[in-house]
């Protein structure tokens, strides 16, 4: 039974070593997550400092930030220009929509007028047909009556 005792001891020792390594790996992962969180906090602070610096010093010249400030000012001007273009496109679109609405309104009016004229013509033709049919029937009836009387 000495072999089984050796296997048992090896399994226990290996299990303990694996458990210790897993604890160490978990601790490293936890510490790295904390490091990443701190780095993100630093990035947010740097961003806020940069924002304050721009707000307070954007119009100053002769600073070590001149190239950055001029690019920021250029981009701001570009944003203003792009916003104007957006408004121009919207205005053009609205104008086209209004013109289209007027065109559609006129087209609908024309269609209604044409349809009314067609309906009126059809009704008149039907009335004439009915009148002719009535006249023919009356003539036929009169002829039948005259034939029967004779």
Helices and strands as residue ranges (DSSP letters): H 2-57, H 66-149
